[in-house]
């Protein structure tokens, strides 16, 4: 956090910003997605059609490292700055898209599912057992022994 305005004691301390302008950050993020990410060699095809292909591996940590941040938290701190927020959110969305697309491939999905859950995805169905947002409260009806006998007789007669 910066020193309060007018406080000369905080001047010159702390790490200088990694990026001074949104354009500078945007350019570096584009470079990451256009060849800067780590790559993995995978074998595709079968028999004579088998070949090795390099595919990029997009990760939040990889992007942070590529951008020069010393931690993911520094990257997330930039998102709090309105000048950089849109660019950071869009980069995170591109990485999320990468993991979502891997779910469509013929590969084990556990890793992608784990990452997406950490990006606030859910694999459950939530059922709201309320009425217009209000809790359902059970109603208690107190009956006398005579009234309960009449109710029981009525049900027995219906059978």
trRosetta pair geometry for C-beta under 8 A, 3 or more apart (Angstrom, degrees):
i j d omega theta_ij theta_ji phi_ij phi_ji
2 10 6.7 118 -180 137 55 142
3 7 4.1 -126 159 84 114 122
3 9 6.5 175 -135 72 149 71
3 10 2.3 171 -49 38 137 153
3 11 6.8 -81 36 -44 144 56
4 7 4.7 84 62 -14 77 124
4 10 7.7 120 25 9 51 143
7 10 5.2 45 111 10 112 107
7 11 7.8 178 108 -28 66 84
8 11 5.5 -35 -160 4 53 123
10 13 5.9 -98 -165 42 51 114
10 14 7.8 14 -177 -9 87 119
17 20 5.8 123 87 -81 125 58
18 67 6.6 70 148 146 145 93
18 68 5.1 164 -150 92 121 112
18 69 6.1 -65 -52 -78 164 69
18 74 7.3 89 -15 153 133 126
18 78 7.8 -62 49 -74 114 133
19 22 7.7 82 142 -91 127 23
19 24 4.7 176 -152 95 97 114
19 25 4.2 56 -169 -64 169 92
19 28 7.3 -131 -90 18 124 138
19 67 7.8 -47 -39 -176 118 108
19 78 7.3 51 44 -129 116 137
19 84 7.2 117 85 -103 129 132
20 24 6.1 56 49 19 69 153
21 24 4.6 102 61 -1 84 102
21 25 7.3 -153 96 -1 49 84
21 83 7.9 -95 -155 158 44 129
22 25 5.6 -57 -152 40 38 111
22 26 6.0 40 152 -23 70 108
22 83 5.2 -136 -52 159 112 86
22 84 5.6 -166 -103 -92 86 60
22 86 8.0 30 -152 56 136 97
22 87 5.7 169 -161 -21 95 142
23 26 5.6 -52 -143 36 31 114
23 27 6.3 34 156 -22 64 106
24 27 6.0 -54 -151 32 26 112
24 28 6.7 21 154 -14 61 108
25 28 5.9 -62 -151 39 31 107
25 29 6.3 30 154 -19 68 107
25 67 7.4 26 -142 -145 78 123
25 78 7.2 163 -123 177 151 145
25 84 5.8 43 37 -131 169 105
25 87 5.5 105 107 121 118 153
25 88 7.8 -37 158 -60 140 78
26 29 5.8 -55 -146 36 30 111
26 30 6.4 32 155 -20 64 105
26 87 5.1 -105 -80 -130 84 132
27 30 5.8 -54 -151 34 29 112
27 31 6.6 32 150 -21 62 104
28 31 5.5 -50 -151 32 35 116
28 32 6.8 42 148 -24 63 98
28 66 7.5 164 164 130 98 93
28 67 5.6 103 131 -120 131 77
29 32 5.5 -47 -156 27 37 115
29 33 6.7 21 153 -6 67 105
29 63 7.1 26 -128 -158 81 113
29 67 7.1 6 -76 -87 70 114
29 87 6.5 172 6 172 155 102
29 91 4.8 -96 -153 -94 136 128
30 33 6.0 -64 -149 45 33 101
30 34 5.8 11 158 -3 70 119
31 34 5.9 -68 -134 52 27 98
31 35 7.2 -57 -176 58 59 84
31 36 4.9 64 134 -33 77 137
31 66 7.8 -167 97 162 96 123
32 36 4.1 -79 -114 73 39 125
32 37 5.7 71 175 -56 75 79
32 58 8.0 99 144 -124 103 90
32 62 7.7 139 -164 127 119 92
32 63 5.5 75 174 -123 161 77
32 66 4.7 113 -105 113 112 155
32 67 7.2 -36 -55 -56 137 81
32 91 7.9 47 66 -146 136 119
33 36 7.3 -3 2 39 25 96
33 37 6.9 35 -101 -26 34 116
33 56 7.9 104 -148 145 47 163
33 58 7.1 26 -109 -106 79 126
33 91 7.9 -145 -42 -133 123 83
33 94 6.2 -38 -101 151 140 153
35 56 7.8 -119 -110 -89 26 129
36 66 5.3 100 144 -152 122 139
37 56 4.3 74 80 -167 125 109
37 57 6.0 -165 156 63 113 50
37 58 5.3 -53 -125 -86 157 63
37 59 7.9 133 -148 17 112 69
37 62 5.8 60 -140 142 84 138
37 63 7.7 -22 -98 -73 96 69
37 66 7.2 -62 -90 -58 52 152
38 56 7.3 121 79 -155 40 63
38 57 5.0 -28 83 52 92 108
38 62 5.8 -112 7 -133 103 134
39 54 4.4 23 167 -180 133 106
39 55 6.4 154 -156 74 80 28
39 56 5.5 -51 -98 -95 75 47
39 57 6.7 166 -110 0 21 85
40 54 7.1 154 75 -151 30 61
40 55 5.8 -25 61 61 83 83
40 57 5.4 70 -16 -46 107 117
41 52 5.2 3 -175 -175 109 108
41 53 7.1 152 -152 75 60 31
41 54 5.4 -35 -92 -92 68 69
42 52 7.3 155 78 -151 29 60
42 53 5.8 -28 65 64 80 84
42 54 7.9 138 17 -105 71 22
42 55 5.9 -2 11 6 118 117
43 50 6.0 4 -178 -170 104 99
43 51 7.3 166 -149 84 62 25
43 52 5.8 -37 -94 -94 66 63
43 53 7.8 136 -110 17 18 77
44 50 7.3 167 87 -145 37 53
44 51 6.1 -23 62 63 81 75
44 53 5.3 2 6 7 120 126
45 49 3.8 -127 -173 120 129 89
45 50 4.5 -166 93 -93 97 37
45 51 5.7 45 28 14 134 77
46 49 6.1 26 56 59 47 100
46 50 6.0 20 -133 -65 10 92
47 50 6.3 164 62 -21 23 98
57 62 6.7 146 106 -47 88 165
58 62 6.7 -145 -154 68 33 133
58 63 7.2 33 -165 -51 77 105
58 94 6.9 -96 176 125 155 91
58 95 4.9 -151 139 -117 110 77
58 98 4.4 156 57 -24 125 172
59 62 4.1 94 56 6 92 105
59 63 6.7 -155 89 -6 49 83
59 95 6.6 93 -132 -150 15 127
60 63 5.8 -56 -151 37 30 111
60 64 6.3 31 152 -20 65 106
60 72 6.1 47 137 -127 113 118
60 75 7.3 163 179 100 92 157
60 92 6.8 24 -102 -119 104 82
60 95 5.9 133 -61 132 68 170
61 64 5.6 -52 -146 35 32 112
61 65 6.3 31 155 -18 65 106
61 72 6.3 -56 -95 -72 68 110
62 65 5.8 -55 -146 37 30 110
62 66 6.1 31 154 -20 65 109
63 66 5.6 -56 -145 38 30 113
63 67 6.2 26 157 -17 65 110
63 75 7.4 96 105 -133 98 151
63 91 6.2 142 -168 163 154 124
63 95 6.7 -94 -24 -65 139 136
64 67 5.9 -61 -148 39 27 108
64 69 4.4 -70 -172 61 86 121
64 71 7.1 -54 169 127 142 19
64 72 5.2 -101 -64 -96 164 58
64 74 7.3 118 -156 65 112 94
64 75 4.5 -90 -107 -45 103 141
65 68 7.9 55 175 -61 29 19
65 69 7.3 -81 -73 57 26 75
67 75 6.9 106 62 -102 144 105
69 72 7.4 100 115 -89 136 21
69 74 4.2 -179 -157 83 111 122
69 75 4.9 -121 -2 -54 176 85
70 74 6.1 78 46 -7 70 148
71 74 5.0 110 61 -2 79 96
71 75 7.5 -138 103 1 53 86
72 75 5.3 -54 -160 36 44 117
72 76 6.3 41 145 -18 73 104
73 76 5.5 -53 -145 40 36 110
73 77 6.2 44 151 -27 66 101
74 77 5.4 -47 -149 29 32 117
74 78 7.0 40 150 -23 60 96
75 78 5.9 -50 -163 25 33 112
75 79 7.3 37 141 -22 61 99
75 88 7.0 152 170 -139 79 120
76 79 5.3 -44 -160 23 45 119
76 80 7.4 51 145 -24 64 94
76 88 7.8 134 -117 174 34 144
77 80 5.7 -44 -163 21 43 115
77 81 7.6 43 144 -18 63 96
78 81 5.7 -50 -163 26 46 113
78 84 4.5 -68 168 115 91 150
78 88 5.6 154 102 -69 100 141
79 84 6.7 -101 -91 107 28 96
79 85 5.4 76 -169 -122 56 64
79 88 4.1 -125 -90 96 85 152
79 89 6.6 107 -139 -52 110 75
80 85 7.1 51 -110 -87 1 100
81 84 4.6 43 80 28 106 103
81 85 6.4 -161 81 -43 47 81
82 85 5.4 -29 -131 -2 33 125
84 87 5.6 -68 -165 47 58 112
84 88 5.6 54 144 -23 89 110
85 88 6.0 -64 -148 38 26 107
85 89 6.2 22 160 -17 66 110
86 89 5.9 -58 -145 38 28 110
86 90 6.2 27 157 -19 64 109
87 90 5.9 -56 -148 36 27 111
87 91 6.5 28 154 -19 63 106
88 91 5.8 -56 -150 35 31 111
88 92 6.4 31 153 -18 66 106
89 92 5.7 -54 -148 37 32 111
89 93 6.3 35 151 -23 64 106
90 93 5.5 -52 -148 34 32 115
90 94 6.7 38 151 -23 63 99
91 94 5.7 -49 -153 29 34 113
91 95 6.9 31 150 -14 63 102
92 95 5.8 -56 -154 37 36 110
92 96 6.3 39 147 -21 67 106
92 119 7.7 166 171 -135 104 117
93 96 5.3 -51 -146 37 35 116
93 97 6.3 43 151 -25 65 101
94 97 5.5 -48 -150 31 32 117
94 98 6.8 40 148 -25 61 99
95 98 5.5 -44 -155 26 37 117
95 99 6.9 31 151 -12 64 101
96 99 6.0 -57 -154 38 35 107
96 100 6.3 36 149 -20 67 108
96 116 7.1 97 -149 -115 83 79
96 119 5.4 168 -108 171 109 163
97 100 5.5 -55 -145 38 32 114
97 101 6.2 34 155 -22 66 105
98 101 5.9 -56 -151 34 27 111
98 102 6.8 29 151 -23 61 102
99 102 5.7 -48 -151 28 36 113
99 103 7.3 46 149 -26 60 95
99 112 4.5 161 -169 -148 86 90
99 115 5.0 -127 -125 90 153 128
99 116 5.4 -175 125 -61 132 92
99 119 7.6 149 57 8 149 145
100 103 5.8 -47 -167 18 39 115
100 104 7.8 33 142 -15 61 100
100 112 7.6 159 -72 179 21 122
100 116 6.8 101 -75 -98 71 131
101 104 5.7 -53 -165 28 47 112
101 105 7.2 50 142 -27 69 100
102 105 5.4 -46 -155 21 49 118
102 107 6.4 -54 -175 62 92 125
102 109 7.3 155 123 -121 89 70
102 112 4.6 -168 84 -81 118 145
103 109 5.3 60 -122 -133 71 118
103 112 5.4 -154 -61 114 81 147
103 113 7.4 96 -97 -64 112 76
103 116 7.9 0 -49 -28 130 151
108 111 7.0 76 107 5 95 93
109 112 5.3 -65 -163 49 65 110
109 113 5.4 67 140 -29 90 105
110 113 5.7 -58 -145 37 29 112
110 114 6.3 33 156 -23 65 105
111 114 5.7 -52 -150 32 30 113
111 115 6.5 25 155 -14 64 105
112 115 5.8 -55 -148 38 33 108
112 116 6.1 30 156 -17 67 109
113 116 5.8 -57 -143 40 29 109
113 117 6.3 33 156 -23 64 104
113 123 7.0 5 -158 -47 112 144
114 117 5.9 -56 -152 32 27 111
114 118 6.8 21 151 -13 61 106
115 118 5.7 -60 -156 39 35 110
115 119 6.5 25 147 -12 67 108
116 119 5.3 -59 -148 43 39 108
116 121 4.0 -12 152 27 95 145
117 120 7.8 86 -177 -49 33 5
117 121 5.5 -83 -85 67 38 85
117 122 7.3 82 -125 -93 77 37
117 123 7.2 -54 -86 -8 104 101
122 126 7.7 5 134 -28 155 106
128 133 7.9 -29 177 -92 137 45
129 136 6.3 -74 146 8 84 126
130 133 5.8 19 119 -153 137 8
130 134 5.7 166 179 72 107 34
130 135 5.6 -60 -119 -96 103 32
130 136 6.1 -155 -123 -27 45 81
131 134 5.2 -30 71 63 79 93
131 136 6.0 100 -14 -81 99 82
143 147 4.0 -122 -174 91 105 127
143 148 5.1 131 108 -56 123 82
143 151 7.2 11 162 -11 168 137
144 147 4.8 96 51 8 75 101
144 148 7.1 -141 94 -4 39 87
145 148 5.8 -56 -146 38 31 109
145 149 6.4 35 154 -23 65 103
146 149 5.8 -54 -152 31 30 112
146 150 6.7 29 151 -18 63 105
147 150 5.7 -54 -153 34 34 113
147 151 6.5 34 151 -19 66 104
148 151 5.6 -52 -148 35 36 112
148 152 6.3 36 154 -18 67 105
149 152 5.8 -55 -147 38 31 110
149 153 6.2 33 154 -20 65 108
150 153 5.7 -54 -146 37 29 112
150 154 6.3 35 153 -24 63 106
151 154 5.6 -54 -152 32 30 115
151 155 6.7 26 153 -13 64 104
152 155 5.9 -56 -151 38 33 107
152 156 6.2 32 152 -19 67 108
153 156 5.6 -55 -143 39 31 112
153 157 6.2 34 156 -22 65 107
154 157 5.9 -55 -149 33 27 112
154 158 6.8 30 151 -24 60 104
155 158 5.6 -52 -152 28 35 114
155 159 7.2 36 152 -22 64 96
156 159 6.1 -50 -159 25 37 109
